[in-house]
């Protein structure tokens, strides 16, 4: 059995990567917001988000993870939309 301290260190390292990736995603979200502003596109694109969720869900290895990934990325996309609305004048 692996030591709890070691497992927690692994989780901490993974969490650090997740934070870094989230921040990179938000930078890209800002670029998307600028594009949408310049082209007159709406922030919310229901079809794009549904396709994205379907795609992400298919990458998961089991039913529990599929539901969790759908929930997680729904939240991430919601946060991204809020950020885009804030970036747009």
Buried (B, 14 or more C-beta within 10 A) or exposed (E): EEEEEEEEEEEEEEEEEEEEEEEEBBEEBBEBBEEBBEEEEEBEBEEEBEEBBEEBBEEBEEEEEBEEBBEEBBEBBEBBBEBBEEBEE
